[in-house]
Amino acid sequence: MKVSFLSVLILFLLTHFATGAAALEDEMQVTHPQHTLQSPSAADMPDMPGMQHGMSHHKPITFIDEILHHDTAGTSAQPNSTAEPMIMLTRGKWTFMFHGVAFLNVLQQSGPRGYDKVFSTNWFMPMAQRQVGRGQLTLRTMLSLEPATITERFYPLLFQQGETAFGKPINDGQHPHDFIMELAALYDLRLGTDGLLSFYAAPVGDPAMGPTAYAHRASASEDPVAALSHHLQDSTHIANDVVTGGLAYKIARIEFSGFHGREPDEFRWDINSGAIDSWSTRLTVQPGQNWSTQYSFAHLTSPEQLHPDEDVQRMTASLTYNRPLPKGSWASTLIWGRNRVLETGEVFNGYLAESTLQFARSNNIWTRIENVDRTNELLLGKQAEPQGFDEKFLARIQAYTVGYDHDFPLIPGLSTALGGQVTFYGKPDFLTPLYGQHPVGAILFIRVRPKGALYMH
């Protein structure tokens, strides 16, 4: 097995941060319940005309409240009832927040293309909010040490496709996130009681495209690896030179984005840039506290490094449900994504259903089921594309994942879980010589993140 020293270091860093937070918590005598966001009283907050719920950090009641929390990537939204584990601190007119997660994974796979590897998947989101004029300013960054904790620029994931490593297509593997996943400023202006005008600008960020990315979805919170349909549904969550405008009214919001369409290159420590040559639009509707749905459409100009002459149209639709429970929660998501390559007319679809149930406070069980199209690039394995290679539909693959983890109270303020999952794959018979009769992958992991919602005055 291949091990990166920083795969262990990342867990130490998050543990060190949480230990400091726990010490500060003891000093200030602040409690931290697991599932209820603790908020300051109205008397503790500065007067903010026109904002009403904007900076109170109460659990969101309305869709406008959910937008103003900005606790997901880009401007995507989850159901109002979703509680994001985070640490919050107020200093003067500023509210500071931190949330993130780190997994240390031990992975094994069967079959001729199966690999073993030890690696860490992780991301961290520090952010700050305050009132500016009659609106709310949010400054946010999202960082990942995956360029260091995932060696050789990918981790094994049977039947996965997307992006490149060392100039070759990544097949049966998932690329790491960029070190800078997001660097963004957001400004929200209330329009009466029920309206909100929003602006988003990011050298690196997430345009209005697709559902909340898999790394931030409550329904995928315990799954340490990417979905096979990632590049058909939510891969634009890291894009360059993003500008977005959005208008929300009561339970609905319409957004428009311009951005640079090329996916990040294989050098994960830098910031790429380019012309704003692509666009997207998204309609989000929150019909109730526990529900969120979206439909989006995008034109991506030259997204692939190896096929620079091909533009892609992408459509996605999703439905998310979250139900708070007395000692946990139940979050589920259905997603459809479709890519159409304009130059060739090839169409690829991906379907996903995932669900995570937290029960008895410390236990999580989850599943992810996928049915996804793969291209003939998969046959190349680790080889470079031959000259004149045309990417075409090859097969539809099924993946069935089930997992369980349990939280242990090791460090105050930190949720530390030990768990694992197994994935079984379905494939056409002609792929048996490459993958074996019944390919399977299994992961054991340690997962750490902030515990519940910790508020520090």
Solvent accessible surface area in square Angstrom, and as a share of the most:
residue,aa,sasa,rsa
1,M,119,0.53
2,K,101,0.43
3,V,90,0.52
4,S,11,0.07
5,F,158,0.66
6,L,52,0.26
7,S,0,0.00
8,V,79,0.46
9,L,54,0.27
10,I,1,0.01
11,L,21,0.10
12,F,122,0.51
13,L,79,0.39
14,L,5,0.02
15,T,36,0.21
16,H,122,0.54
17,F,90,0.37
18,A,2,0.01
19,T,68,0.40
20,G,42,0.41
21,A,10,0.08
22,A,6,0.05
23,A,61,0.47
24,L,51,0.25
25,E,10,0.05
26,D,102,0.53
27,E,137,0.61
28,M,62,0.28
29,Q,163,0.72
30,V,26,0.15
31,T,101,0.59
32,H,48,0.22
33,P,48,0.30
34,Q,44,0.20
35,H,51,0.23
36,T,75,0.44
37,L,29,0.15
38,Q,66,0.30
39,S,32,0.21
40,P,7,0.04
41,S,62,0.40
42,A,94,0.73
43,A,100,0.78
44,D,87,0.45
45,M,42,0.19
46,P,55,0.35
47,D,126,0.66
48,M,28,0.12
49,P,62,0.39
50,G,28,0.27
51,M,1,0.00
52,Q,108,0.48
53,H,82,0.36
54,G,1,0.01
55,M,4,0.02
56,S,20,0.13
57,H,4,0.02
58,H,91,0.41
59,K,75,0.32
60,P,6,0.04
61,I,109,0.55
62,T,59,0.34
63,F,4,0.02
64,I,4,0.02
65,D,6,0.03
66,E,10,0.05
67,I,7,0.03
68,L,1,0.00
69,H,16,0.07
70,H,11,0.05
71,D,16,0.08
72,T,3,0.02
73,A,2,0.02
74,G,1,0.01
75,T,10,0.06
76,S,13,0.08
77,A,17,0.13
78,Q,7,0.03
79,P,1,0.00
80,N,6,0.03
81,S,7,0.05
82,T,16,0.09
83,A,57,0.44
84,E,34,0.15
85,P,36,0.22
86,M,8,0.04
87,I,12,0.06
88,M,1,0.00
89,L,41,0.20
90,T,27,0.16
91,R,113,0.41
92,G,77,0.74
93,K,121,0.51
94,W,68,0.24
95,T,3,0.02
96,F,81,0.34
97,M,8,0.04
98,F,28,0.12
99,H,1,0.00
100,G,5,0.05
101,V,13,0.07
102,A,0,0.00
103,F,10,0.04
104,L,29,0.14
105,N,0,0.00
106,V,58,0.33
107,L,3,0.02
108,Q,94,0.42
109,Q,22,0.10
110,S,42,0.27
111,G,37,0.36
112,P,96,0.60
113,R,34,0.13
114,G,22,0.21
115,Y,89,0.34
116,D,63,0.32
117,K,8,0.03
118,V,20,0.11
119,F,0,0.00
120,S,0,0.00
121,T,12,0.07
122,N,2,0.01
123,W,15,0.05
124,F,27,0.11
125,M,0,0.00
126,P,50,0.31
127,M,8,0.03
128,A,13,0.10
129,Q,0,0.00
130,R,60,0.22
131,Q,33,0.15
132,V,63,0.36
133,G,58,0.56
134,R,144,0.53
135,G,0,0.00
136,Q,0,0.00
137,L,41,0.20
138,T,0,0.00
139,L,78,0.39
140,R,6,0.02
141,T,28,0.16
142,M,3,0.01
143,L,55,0.27
144,S,0,0.00
145,L,36,0.18
146,E,6,0.03
147,P,25,0.15
148,A,20,0.15
149,T,0,0.00
150,I,2,0.01
151,T,45,0.26
152,E,83,0.37
153,R,69,0.25
154,F,28,0.12
155,Y,4,0.02
156,P,3,0.02
157,L,13,0.07
158,L,1,0.00
159,F,0,0.00
160,Q,1,0.00
161,Q,17,0.07
162,G,13,0.13
163,E,18,0.08
164,T,11,0.06
165,A,11,0.09
166,F,123,0.51
167,G,43,0.41
168,K,85,0.36
169,P,5,0.03
170,I,6,0.03
171,N,0,0.00
172,D,3,0.01
173,G,0,0.00
174,Q,3,0.02
175,H,13,0.06
176,P,1,0.01
177,H,11,0.05
178,D,7,0.03
179,F,55,0.23
180,I,31,0.16
181,M,2,0.01
182,E,2,0.01
183,L,76,0.38
184,A,10,0.08
185,A,40,0.31
186,L,3,0.02
187,Y,64,0.24
188,D,1,0.00
189,L,57,0.28
190,R,22,0.08
191,L,82,0.41
192,G,58,0.56
193,T,86,0.50
194,D,50,0.26
195,G,6,0.05
196,L,0,0.00
197,L,56,0.28
198,S,11,0.07
199,F,103,0.43
200,Y,5,0.02
201,A,51,0.40
202,A,5,0.04
203,P,65,0.41
204,V,4,0.02
205,G,0,0.00
206,D,7,0.04
207,P,0,0.00
208,A,0,0.00
209,M,3,0.01
210,G,0,0.00
211,P,10,0.06
212,T,6,0.03
213,A,0,0.00
214,Y,18,0.07
215,A,23,0.17
216,H,12,0.05
217,R,7,0.03
218,A,26,0.20
219,S,3,0.02
220,A,8,0.06
221,S,36,0.23
222,E,1,0.00
223,D,13,0.07
224,P,6,0.04
225,V,7,0.04
226,A,3,0.02
227,A,1,0.01
228,L,6,0.03
229,S,0,0.00
230,H,3,0.01
231,H,18,0.08
232,L,10,0.05
233,Q,1,0.01
234,D,4,0.02
235,S,11,0.07
236,T,15,0.08
237,H,10,0.04
238,I,14,0.07
239,A,5,0.04
240,N,6,0.03
241,D,39,0.20
242,V,1,0.01
243,V,72,0.41
244,T,10,0.06
245,G,29,0.28
246,G,5,0.05
247,L,87,0.43
248,A,2,0.01
249,Y,136,0.52
250,K,101,0.43
251,I,91,0.46
252,A,34,0.26
253,R,5,0.02
254,I,64,0.32
255,E,2,0.01
256,F,128,0.53
257,S,7,0.05
258,G,13,0.13
259,F,2,0.01
260,H,31,0.14
261,G,7,0.06
262,R,62,0.23
263,E,20,0.09
264,P,9,0.06
265,D,32,0.16
266,E,21,0.09
267,F,118,0.49
268,R,11,0.04
269,W,135,0.47
270,D,65,0.34
271,I,76,0.38
272,N,35,0.18
273,S,87,0.56
274,G,29,0.28
275,A,74,0.57
276,I,96,0.49
277,D,56,0.29
278,S,3,0.02
279,W,120,0.42
280,S,1,0.01
281,T,33,0.19
282,R,5,0.02
283,L,82,0.41
284,T,5,0.03
285,V,39,0.23
286,Q,3,0.01
287,P,80,0.51
288,G,28,0.27
289,Q,77,0.34
290,N,40,0.21
291,W,101,0.35
292,S,6,0.04
293,T,44,0.26
294,Q,16,0.07
295,Y,99,0.38
296,S,0,0.00
297,F,48,0.20
298,A,0,0.00
299,H,37,0.16
300,L,4,0.02
301,T,36,0.21
302,S,15,0.10
303,P,5,0.03
304,E,54,0.24
305,Q,64,0.28
306,L,57,0.28
307,H,21,0.09
308,P,69,0.43
309,D,120,0.62
310,E,36,0.16
311,D,31,0.16
312,V,11,0.07
313,Q,52,0.23
314,R,8,0.03
315,M,43,0.19
316,T,0,0.00
317,A,34,0.27
318,S,9,0.06
319,L,69,0.34
320,T,18,0.10
321,Y,43,0.16
322,N,6,0.03
323,R,122,0.45
324,P,58,0.37
325,L,56,0.28
326,P,127,0.80
327,K,111,0.47
328,G,3,0.03
329,S,34,0.22
330,W,105,0.37
331,A,4,0.03
332,S,25,0.16
333,T,2,0.01
334,L,102,0.51
335,I,7,0.03
336,W,65,0.23
337,G,0,0.00
338,R,58,0.21
339,N,18,0.09
340,R,83,0.30
341,V,17,0.09
342,L,58,0.29
343,E,96,0.43
344,T,73,0.42
345,G,37,0.35
346,E,41,0.18
347,V,51,0.29
348,F,16,0.06
349,N,25,0.13
350,G,0,0.00
351,Y,89,0.34
352,L,6,0.03
353,A,35,0.27
354,E,5,0.02
355,S,24,0.16
356,T,8,0.05
357,L,55,0.27
358,Q,32,0.14
359,F,79,0.33
360,A,58,0.45
361,R,99,0.36
362,S,29,0.19
363,N,20,0.10
364,N,6,0.03
365,I,74,0.38
366,W,13,0.04
367,T,42,0.24
368,R,10,0.04
369,I,80,0.40
370,E,6,0.03
371,N,47,0.24
372,V,0,0.00
373,D,6,0.03
374,R,10,0.03
375,T,13,0.08
376,N,33,0.17
377,E,14,0.06
378,L,0,0.00
379,L,83,0.41
380,L,36,0.18
381,G,9,0.09
382,K,72,0.30
383,Q,118,0.53
384,A,55,0.42
385,E,38,0.17
386,P,76,0.48
387,Q,189,0.84
388,G,70,0.68
389,F,40,0.17
390,D,85,0.44
391,E,41,0.18
392,K,104,0.44
393,F,101,0.42
394,L,31,0.16
395,A,5,0.04
396,R,87,0.32
397,I,0,0.00
398,Q,47,0.21
399,A,4,0.03
400,Y,96,0.37
401,T,7,0.04
402,V,82,0.47
403,G,11,0.11
404,Y,97,0.37
405,D,0,0.00
406,H,54,0.24
407,D,19,0.10
408,F,86,0.36
409,P,121,0.76
410,L,121,0.60
411,I,43,0.22
412,P,86,0.54
413,G,3,0.03
414,L,4,0.02
415,S,14,0.09
416,T,14,0.08
417,A,1,0.01
418,L,102,0.51
419,G,9,0.09
420,G,16,0.15
421,Q,13,0.06
422,V,41,0.23
423,T,15,0.08
424,F,109,0.45
425,Y,21,0.08
426,G,20,0.19
427,K,32,0.14
428,P,40,0.25
429,D,113,0.58
430,F,114,0.48
431,L,1,0.00
432,T,34,0.20
433,P,104,0.65
434,L,57,0.28
435,Y,1,0.00
436,G,20,0.19
437,Q,108,0.48
438,H,148,0.66
439,P,3,0.02
440,V,42,0.24
441,G,8,0.08
442,A,46,0.35
443,I,9,0.05
444,L,121,0.60
445,F,4,0.01
446,I,69,0.35
447,R,0,0.00
448,V,6,0.04
449,R,34,0.13
450,P,4,0.02
451,K,52,0.22
452,G,11,0.11
453,A,6,0.05
454,L,3,0.01
455,Y,3,0.01
456,M,4,0.02
457,H,103,0.46
